[in-house]
Amino acid sequence: QVQLVESGGGLVQAGGSLRLSCAASGSSFSINTMGWYRQAPGKQRELVAAITSDGSTNYADSVKGRFTISRDNDKNTVNLQMNSLNSEDTAVYYCYAHWRGDERWYRSTWGQGTQVTVSS
């Protein structure tokens, strides 16, 4: 099994920045993709950004140019640098990892979520 622990959420003023971090722990696993989803009140969970083990990235159109995702494969961590935040970024942010152990298929694990609130 893989467990994900998120940190870095909080309250920030519009135009400010936050950095989210997520660390994966467990035994005998290999992570392919890590990333971040978010869910605002009354809305569906949406992909924010993802990054593969070889460094390929994908961003939601709404965050392109403002958010940057990165990872450290050796430490099994993923980070999300969020700049120029606005009220539409207010949501619970969830870390996820797509991984496998001894199996040939991949599993997905979600973090508990961390609240990001942007005040105007």
C-alpha positions, -999 to 999 in steps of 0.1 A, spaced: 0 0 0 9 36 -6 0 65 17 0 101 7 5 130 31 -2 166 19 10 199 33 11 236 25 -25 245 23 -39 276 40 -53 311 36 -37 335 11 -46 368 -4 -55 372 -40 -24 376 -61 -3 356 -36 14 323 -37 13 289 -20 34 258 -24 17 224 -18 37 193 -11 28 156 -11 50 127 1 43 91 -7 53 64 17 50 26 19 70 -4 9 79 -20 -24 62 3 -49 69 23 -80 51 55 -89 43 64 -125 22 95 -123 17 119 -94 -5 150 -94 -31 172 -79 -69 174 -82 -91 200 -66 -127 202 -57 -146 234 -49 -179 236 -31 -207 225 -54 -184 214 -82 -169 182 -94 -133 172 -87 -110 183 -115 -75 177 -125 -51 205 -118 -18 192 -128 0 159 -132 36 147 -138 50 114 -149 82 98 -138 100 110 -169 89 146 -163 60 150 -187 35 174 -173 -2 183 -179 -21 213 -166 -57 224 -165 -62 254 -188 -73 275 -159 -39 272 -142 -15 272 -171 12 299 -166 4 302 -129 10 268 -114 41 246 -117 42 210 -108 75 192 -100 86 159 -84 115 142 -68 115 106 -78 141 96 -53 120 110 -24 86 101 -39 73 136 -35 54 160 -57 50 197 -53 27 223 -67 38 259 -68 8 281 -71 13 318 -81 -11 346 -89 -39 329 -70 -74 341 -73 -107 333 -57 -115 306 -83 -86 286 -70 -103 282 -36 -108 244 -32 -97 213 -14 -66 201 -32 -60 163 -33 -27 146 -41 -28 114 -60 -4 88 -71 -7 61 -98 15 32 -87 22 -5 -86 39 -30 -63 45 -65 -75 14 -65 -97 16 -57 -134 -13 -33 -132 -13 2 -116 -33 13 -86 -44 48 -76 -41 64 -41 -56 97 -29 -44 119 -2 -67 133 25 -69 167 9 -57 202 20 -78 233 20 -66 263 -1 -86 295 5 -79 326 -15 -93 358 -1 -100 389 -22 
